[in-house]
Amino acid sequence: MHIHVGQNMPGYLPGSDVFCVDFVSAAIDYLRIELKSLQGDYYERCEGHCAQCAEFEACGSECCDWCDVATDVEAALSHIADQDTYSRLTSGNGVVFTFSPPEGADVAHWIAFAEGDRNNCELNEDD
């Protein structure tokens, strides 16, 4: 058994940028990095009427829709920081976080368990 970490984003093929790892901790690290990048992208799209958003800080209700979805990503990052993601994964379940930006399709970031040995995984880049 090994673990896949990936994302479903508009403009990307379903199998692109999927990481293949052996350990839950490595999967969570990859997921955290991808979520922080996504959050930064959302904050950069801020419509400019929320000064806090430009500083990548939590926004209030007066912020734009991009800041609101960036705050949703922050909730997922908190799930990771609070060890909730780790607990879920060590119990044998995968995890998925789905975000709905104000424009375009929903975006999902996920961790899933895969059958077989990582060395035989075609996504394994260590070969």
VMD Tcl script that draws the C-alpha trace (Angstrom):
set ca {
  {0.00 0.00 0.00}
  {1.16 3.54 -0.75}
  {-0.37 7.00 -0.82}
  {-1.26 9.41 -3.63}
  {-1.59 13.16 -3.10}
  {-3.18 15.16 -5.88}
  {-5.51 17.84 -7.04}
  {-8.30 18.31 -9.52}
  {-8.03 21.80 -10.96}
  {-9.46 23.31 -14.14}
  {-6.91 23.18 -16.93}
  {-4.98 20.20 -15.56}
  {-5.24 16.59 -16.65}
  {-6.70 14.38 -13.87}
  {-3.41 12.50 -13.34}
  {-1.07 15.47 -13.49}
  {0.98 16.55 -10.50}
  {0.05 13.53 -8.38}
  {2.64 12.67 -5.75}
  {3.32 9.05 -4.78}
  {4.62 8.56 -1.22}
  {5.04 5.84 1.42}
  {4.23 7.73 4.61}
  {1.23 9.66 5.91}
  {3.50 12.45 7.17}
  {5.00 12.96 3.69}
  {1.52 13.01 2.13}
  {0.38 15.65 4.60}
  {3.49 17.75 3.90}
  {2.75 17.70 0.15}
  {-0.89 18.56 0.78}
  {0.04 21.45 3.08}
  {2.40 22.91 0.45}
  {-0.24 22.65 -2.28}
  {-2.91 24.25 -0.09}
  {-0.65 27.16 0.88}
  {0.06 27.79 -2.80}
  {-3.66 27.68 -3.62}
  {-4.42 30.05 -0.77}
  {-1.79 32.50 -2.04}
  {-3.36 32.38 -5.52}
  {-6.76 33.21 -4.06}
  {-5.44 36.10 -1.95}
  {-3.67 37.53 -5.02}
  {-7.04 37.77 -6.75}
  {-8.42 39.95 -3.97}
  {-10.43 42.81 -5.42}
  {-8.52 45.25 -3.24}
  {-11.14 46.53 -0.81}
  {-9.79 44.53 2.09}
  {-6.36 45.71 3.20}
  {-5.94 42.66 5.47}
  {-6.20 40.30 2.50}
  {-3.22 41.87 0.78}
  {-1.21 40.90 3.86}
  {-2.47 37.28 3.75}
  {-4.26 37.63 7.08}
  {-7.72 36.44 8.02}
  {-10.47 38.57 6.56}
  {-13.76 39.78 7.92}
  {-17.14 39.66 6.23}
  {-16.41 42.86 4.28}
  {-13.86 41.05 2.13}
  {-14.30 39.87 -1.43}
  {-15.30 36.38 -2.58}
  {-11.66 35.49 -3.34}
  {-10.71 36.24 0.25}
  {-13.64 34.16 1.47}
  {-12.43 31.09 -0.43}
  {-8.86 31.75 0.80}
  {-10.32 31.62 4.31}
  {-11.88 28.24 3.42}
  {-8.38 27.03 2.53}
  {-7.19 28.31 5.92}
  {-9.79 26.04 7.56}
  {-8.28 23.07 5.72}
  {-4.80 24.11 6.85}
  {-6.12 24.28 10.42}
  {-7.50 20.75 10.00}
  {-3.95 19.68 9.17}
  {-2.35 21.70 11.99}
  {-4.78 20.29 14.55}
  {-3.76 16.73 13.56}
  {-7.31 15.95 12.38}
  {-6.03 15.06 8.91}
  {-3.35 12.79 10.39}
  {-5.93 11.00 12.57}
  {-8.24 10.46 9.64}
  {-5.45 9.09 7.47}
  {-4.04 6.77 10.13}
  {-7.51 5.27 10.53}
  {-7.30 4.17 6.89}
  {-9.49 6.83 5.31}
  {-8.50 9.27 2.61}
  {-9.20 12.97 2.80}
  {-10.41 15.54 0.30}
  {-10.80 19.30 0.59}
  {-13.01 20.97 -2.03}
  {-13.08 24.71 -2.62}
  {-15.53 26.76 -4.70}
  {-13.87 29.88 -6.11}
  {-16.13 32.70 -7.31}
  {-15.11 31.97 -10.91}
  {-14.56 28.63 -12.58}
  {-14.99 25.07 -11.44}
  {-14.54 23.72 -7.94}
  {-11.01 22.70 -6.92}
  {-10.28 19.53 -4.92}
  {-7.05 18.59 -3.13}
  {-6.88 15.04 -1.84}
  {-4.94 12.19 -0.27}
  {-5.92 8.61 -1.15}
  {-4.50 5.19 -0.43}
  {-3.46 3.06 -3.41}
  {-2.90 -0.67 -3.70}
  {0.50 -2.16 -4.35}
  {4.04 -1.16 -3.59}
  {5.20 2.40 -4.21}
  {8.16 1.11 -6.24}
  {5.70 -0.32 -8.75}
  {3.62 2.87 -8.94}
  {3.91 4.54 -12.33}
  {3.67 7.91 -10.56}
  {6.80 7.18 -8.51}
  {9.47 9.67 -9.60}
  {12.26 8.00 -7.59}
  {12.89 5.37 -10.30}
}
mol new
graphics top color blue
foreach p $ca { graphics top sphere $p radius 0.5 }
foreach p [lrange $ca 0 end-1] q [lrange $ca 1 end] { graphics top cylinder $p $q radius 0.2 }
display resetview
